[in-house]
Amino acid sequence: MSTIHPAKITKVLPESIAAEIGFEVGDAIVAINGTKPRDLIDYQFLCADEILELEVLDAAGKTHHIEIEKDYDEDLGLEFATALFDNLIQCNNRCPFCFIDQQPPGKRSSLYFKDDDYRLSFLYGSYLTLTNLPEREWQRIEQMRLSPLYVSVHATEPEVRIRLLKNHRAAQILEQLKWFQERRLQIHAQVVVCPGINDGEHLEQTLRDLTFFHTGEIPAVASVAVVPVGLTRFRPQEDELVPVTREKAKEVISQVKLLSQEFRHKYGSSVAWLADEWFLIAGEELPSEAEYEEYPQIDNGVGSIRLFIKQFTSVANKLLPPKISLQKNLTWVVGNAVENAFQPLVKQLNAVEGLEVKMRALCSDYWGQNISVTGLLTGHDLLFHLKGQDLGDGILLPSVMLKHGELIFLDDMSVEEVSRELNTKIFPVTGVEDLINTCIC
């Protein structure tokens, strides 16, 4: 069993129970009603009770015992340094397409740490393979009803999945899906298509096997995202992977569209969706908004461009004024994959008198990609493409380029460092409203 550390508090929400009691940043929760929480899941479960006895360690290392009476399910108003208070479950697969292995050497060690943790999957929608779970964790998933989880399937044929994950436990995927089905628990699946390995007939078999579990009141497989393999120039040369070509993208689009049509007829849902990247690589029109149903795989880049455009149009119609009093000249940095799709949005921004927004659609020199999604652009890429240029009053920087909760790019460069090198302000923006408000305020 791994060591459980006290849960260190990084934020006390104003006017919350915790603020009233006098909790401070730097305090740490050791136990709740005598139980040490392993993670945020335990913490939320234990804190649902009406009477709580907390063991708290303050920043000076002194222990306090606090009793709280509150409404059932009422939140204390605390945020923590990490979602896990014990150790991450590490990944024992050696997938050749793993992004962790496709990074350059010499960065901080945390960048090379591979997790395969069902708790991060439940809390944040990160993908896991189910090959690293001890029996006690399967029991916990069942007892605490941790659903849905997000699972990297890639292939359902045992020998193909073993070849992809380089792990003999990978062969158990169909039995594991049955386990979820029997317990009325759900997963969202992803299939990373590697040409020559799990495409063609293997992809069809995988999608048919997965949709077999899309039945009943609570389908075990709620949705499937089909994603093209992403390769960088740092990947190991012996990995047997080949990049997705325009022709391959067209072939996969055609194949999955046909199957989705069949699934819609049979299940009343497409079940399987193609990530936006397929259409960008193929140079084809994105599907209509209606085809994405409830956007079940939005965080996997399935329909994210369509949804962004829809949200932009809606918010812009409400917020964009005819003119602004103080003139603004801004540079909006995006990945070149969305260049054409975002042209109408730039036009709409520039219709505001006094506002000028230039879109700079970049590819990633850092990763060695000709077509890049916005979330993979790095500090290096901004310097490579924009150094020495007139960037106006500053850069509009989509926060998807930054590590979660930090002002740091994927290549470990900080926003401050890049801002200094480019001699311009950088405005990280999260979502449509933030983008538009930064332009007009």
Disulfide bonds with the S-S distance in Angstrom:
none
